[in-house]
Amino acid sequence: MASPTVVASWLLLGCVGNAVDLDLDKCINLSKELLDSVNATLSSEEINKGFNCTSDLMNDITKATTVIACEPDPSSLKKTGCTRQRKTAFDQVTCLRNITEDLLKYKAEFSKYQLKGLSKQLDKTLSKIDALIKVLPSSAKATFRKKREISFPDRMKLCEVLQAFRVRTVTINRVMNYLKSRH
């Protein structure tokens, strides 16, 4: 049986095609809402109880290919002075597939932490992830685990993953705005 990430990648590749039908305004709004939700989760007392959850604590659970896959075209980079990491032209389908894969990985990870005390804010973040996945589009669903008490080491790990996800949501926001500027 295929993993949700493989299924989502296949669905995105098959459904988006040239990605002309993508509602970029909705994607931009949802990605901003997702970033706001991640920031609210990171600043919640339940996460920060007993330690300071800062960006110094970061654990990216993805393979981090989204940044390269979503790198803008060379013509737009000349204006900013940024250097290119990839040698190929921008491919919107590949970029969106990578974003979907990242969202599914983080969704699966955060589902482990839908725990007592964190569930309200984390539920909001998970619903924002679901909304963005739905718009991209993707019909893959992650399964959720039963709630349990969260330990200090679990909160530390959640903090690290949330910090990395915050950085990824900033990337997603930038990509959505870039895609909008291309149309």
C-alpha positions, 0 to 999 in steps of 0.5 A: 500500500502506498504512503499518504505522501506518495498518494498525495504526490501522484494526485497533485501531479495528476490533478494540477497538471499545468496548475492554471486552475489553482486559486492562488488568492486562496492559497496565499490567504490560507498560507498566511493563516497557517503561519499565524496559527503556527506562531500562536502555537509556538507562543502558547504557554503549554509549549513554553512551560519550563523552557524557552521555545526559540528558533535556535531549537529547530528540527526539520523533518522534511528532506528540505527539497521544497526550497530548491524546487520552489526557487524562482526563475533566474530572471526574478533572481537577478533583481534580488541578487540571490544565487541559484541552487538549481540549474533547471527552470521553475516547475510549478507542479514540482514545487506544489508537489513538494509543498504538499509532501511537506504539509503531509509530513508535518501533519503526521508529526503534529498528529502525534502531539494532539495532546491534552492541553495542546489540542486546541491550538494544535487542532487549529494548526492541523485544520489550517494544514488540511485547508491548504492541502485541500486547495493545492489539491490533495485528498490524502488524509493522515490518521490521528492518534489518541490524546495522552499526557505530554512529557517535557521531552515531547514538548521539547521535540514538538517545539523543535518541529514547530520552529522548523515548520514555521520556517517552512510556512514562511517559505510557502507564503513566499512561494504563493506570492511568487506564483501570484506575481507570475500570473 
